Amino acid sequence: MTKLDLPNYKDQSPEVKARFDDLKQRDVILDVKHLGKIFDSAKGPVTALEDINFQVHRREFVTVIGPSGCGKSTLIRTLAGLESATSGEVLLEGAAVSGPGPDRGMVFQGYTLFPWLTVKKNVMFGLRNQGVSAVEAESEALEWINLVGLEKFAEVYPDQLSGGMKQRVAIARALAAKPRILLMDEPFGALDAQTRSKMQAYLLEIWRHIDITILFITHDLDEAIYLADRILVLDAHPGRVSELIEVPVSRPRAPEQLLRPEFLAARQRLDELIHPPGQGDEEVGKLNMLRFANVGEEVQPQN
Amino acid sequence: MTSAPWLAPRIALSQQRERVLTLLSFLLPLLIWAAVSYTPFIWHPNMEITEPGSVNYFQEGMQIERETFQEEYNTQLEAGGELPQGFRANPVYLPAPHEVAIAFYTSFTTEPRRRSEQWLHESLWHSIQIIFWGFTLSSILGVPLGILSGTFAAVSRLHEPFIEFFRYLPAPAFGALAVAILGIYDGPKIAIIFIGTFFQQVLVISNTTRKLDIALLEAALTLGANRRQLLFKVVIPGVLPQLYKDQRILLGWAWTYLIVAELIGTSSGITWFITQQARYQNFDNVFAAIMMIGIIGLLSDLLLARLGKRLFPWERSSNKS
């Protein structure tokens, strides 16, 4: 693959640099220390995560990316408390977490709205669990539904919504419970490309307007860059942090930036990390050789 | 639309076709029955005697196999005696549709033969009560137990292996025991329905509960639901529509145990009516009574299906697709 003549992805414009300086000053919301996860399988223990270390600052947007099987989902499920860590610890604003809790909201890839509740009741769910009165929960829920632009659908059941709308409700539902951090596990993975880019814009708008920290898993390189302040790149087998990239693209983001040199520089770096040179190409090369070997030649019958 | 083939794999029928076929599903068996009843050459293996002639054991109104009739006829022909007369008939146990239709009405209006006996509507009502109590008692225990064991692995382990064993024991086998314990009246009958329903119910409902998407529970956990809230605000509403469908099917099973149950101790209810009428050889009444069970079952199921659509409005659109 020929490299484009791009700036180094580590070069930051003064504006971007100032923003990162500010970010690093902020409180640490999430502190992951030496996190490890080993699954027991029929073939013996499998290390899914090994010695994961990183911090997320307040109102930061971090995306997590890596080859399939790198343990992205295990990582986010462990942070949410849905899986327990084998070693290390997770601190949320300094306090160790064990088990799931409303302080870490989660948006899943699959649709997890409660089908028996209307959009409004879905969004009220977290508040009601925390003992907020029905009246208060309802007015708060309606505010969140307004925020994601679904006020006309408040009384509708989820199965009447499109995929994108369902995920908007899921975001509203998670945010309404007032989490300290929002964990998103490939939330737009099941959506078509057009809806996905709209959802990305929505999410950035929401994030800009409210005080929320986001950790977002994706397997889409452009999505990872477009949304993030920093990108946590994971290696596979075992899942380890390969690099934490500071995205050199200014905010607020717009789709035009996908073609800017600094965006492409980050894109190229991600490509290198996720598809190490040689590895994938070799296999494709072999396949092509096989194809050409058969052209114009008699294939020898196998013995 | 009109040119769509009748046999298209997995394609829904138009409403009109659906109605036509539903009607046919009832009409076809009725037509076969009518054909066998009203056209003599299809079956009619017997002769009903109108004139005994000189055959000494023939009586008017008696049915006899056609071959025997023919032999006696020939014998009398040779002997020069008076010839017996009769017409071809189906056996008494296969009444014609119109006779059953009449019996449908008359069985309700006919006074019981003995004063201690019940009218048909009383028998039916008694049967419905037996079903109701057997099924309700079973559900009061079986539904919560099923939901709990579908939710908590420990609860499931604690009793499901035993239930797996117990459900193979045929409910009627407990008849004598039930009579010994509960007496000869309604107690043992309700017990048989209970035994027949309960063990299946626990397994079916715990299975339904286990099929609830675990992601819904996980979502609820990240929204701060505690164990009690998980159970009452996620698991129960989540399984309710399917649980309701399960209950409808289980109610159908309860009906199948009814006849056996009613034979235990003192025979009662619709079963008593059926056996009694069969003894009197009123097979039109027997057919009418059996059909009444079918009609009651079908109507109550349709009613429950209607009710289900109202109870679970969020299921409406997913039912259509």
Contacts between the chains, C-beta under 8 A, distances in Angstrom:
chain1	res1	chain2	res2	distance
A	80	B	218	8.0
A	80	B	222	5.6
A	81	B	221	7.6
A	81	B	222	7.9
A	82	B	218	5.4
A	82	B	221	6.9
A	82	B	222	7.5
A	100	B	218	7.4
A	100	B	221	3.9
A	100	B	222	5.2
A	101	B	222	7.6
A	101	B	224	6.3
A	102	B	222	7.1
A	102	B	223	5.9
A	102	B	224	3.1
A	104	B	222	6.5
A	105	B	222	6.2
A	105	B	223	7.5
A	106	B	218	7.6
A	106	B	219	7.0
A	106	B	222	4.0
A	108	B	215	5.8
A	108	B	218	7.4
A	108	B	219	6.4
A	110	B	213	7.9
A	110	B	215	5.5
A	112	B	213	7.6
A	112	B	215	4.7
A	112	B	216	5.8
A	112	B	218	7.3
A	112	B	219	3.9
A	114	B	216	6.4
A	114	B	219	7.8
A	114	B	220	7.9
A	114	B	234	7.0
A	114	B	237	7.3
A	114	B	238	7.2
A	115	B	238	7.8
A	115	B	314	5.3
A	115	B	318	7.9
A	116	B	237	4.6
A	116	B	238	6.8
A	116	B	240	7.2
A	116	B	241	7.9
A	116	B	312	7.4
A	116	B	314	5.2
A	117	B	237	7.8
A	117	B	314	7.9
A	125	B	220	7.2
A	125	B	223	5.5
A	125	B	225	7.8
A	125	B	233	7.5
A	126	B	223	3.8
A	126	B	224	5.7
A	129	B	220	8.0
A	129	B	223	6.1
A	129	B	224	4.5
A	129	B	225	5.1
A	129	B	226	7.4
A	129	B	229	5.6
A	129	B	233	7.8
A	130	B	224	5.7
A	157	B	313	7.1
A	157	B	314	4.1
A	157	B	317	7.7
A	158	B	314	7.7
A	159	B	314	6.6
A	159	B	317	5.3
A	159	B	318	5.5
A	160	B	317	6.2
A	170	B	219	8.0
A	173	B	223	7.0
A	174	B	222	7.3
A	174	B	223	7.4
A	177	B	223	5.1
A	177	B	224	6.0
A	183	B	222	7.8
